Each structure stands twice: as structure tokens, then as C-alpha cells.
Amino acid sequence: METKATHGFKIDAGQDRFEEKITFLGGTFECKVSANDSRNGLCVYDTTKMSKGGPPYHFHYTQDEWFYILEGEFVFKIGDDIFNAKAGDAVFAPRQIPHTFAKIGDANGRMLVVYQPAGTMDEFFQQASQLPDGTLRDFERLYRIHGMEIVGPPLKFE
């Protein structure tokens, strides 16, 4: 995945930058712009959530995270604030502020997720997708390695 962009590029709909969709946490993650493409400036993922729920409550030490909802409905917790978001809405989670989100409803949810600066998010997604379910300790360690801390459980919605 060591590809530095020296020219513009196009990624077809439904495709990943490296032709390797990543699957974990009840969704798929298609890299559209990698950390290497942008000289670590940002990375962009097109994320589809099939199952309800989302990641644990966590924060990034050095990265802001921006979400743009393409389909479905999500609820976000950022610090003490709760936001409901649907197609066309955008949500911003500043660095060092705990946050999480959950897909709600029965329809698939889809959003663009942008990390700035990119940090090692590309590697995080690849490594996290290799962990078997139920390995929370390994998951917490992986978060720390990639500049994040888990500070609480995921949001629960039935």
C-alpha cells in the first residue's frame, strides 16, 4: 500500500483505492484517498454499515474526524452532545473529544469518513479487520498503537 500519488486518480463507484474492501464492525470500508496519497494530510473512507451499532466510545489524540451521511440514519455522541444524522447531514468530531456513532434503523447506512491528518488510519483498518470477533483486549491495544483511546462502550440500539 506504499503508493504516493504523483498524478490525479479516479476510483470507480463501489471500488477501493487498493482493490481490497475492508470488513469489520458490521460494515465495509472502501479507501478512496489514502494517507500516502495525501502525504499524510488526510484519508477518506466510503463506509457502509449493514448492522446496527458502531465503534466504541473513543477519541483520537491528533486527528479530527468528519462524517458525511450518504444513506440511512445514524446517531452520534460527541462529548456530551447527541446528534441524529440522515442523508445529506455532516457531523464533525474534533481531536481529543470522545465520540462514537451507531447506525439506527433497518436500512443500510452509508457515509464518507475523513480523517485529518491521516495518521495511520489506513493501517488501523487493515489490522482491525484481521482481528477475530471477541478480542477486545487486542482491539484496545490496536487503538492505542494508532493514536486513539477507547473510553467507553459502543452506543446500543435495538
PyMOL commands that set and color helices and strands:
alter all, ss='L'
color gray80, all
select helices_A, chain A and resi 121-128+136-145
alter helices_A, ss='H'
color red, helices_A
select strands_A, chain A and resi 22-24+27-33+43-49+57-60+64-71+73-78+81-86+90-93+99-104+109-116+148-152
alter strands_A, ss='S'
color yellow, strands_A
deselect
rebuild
show_as cartoon
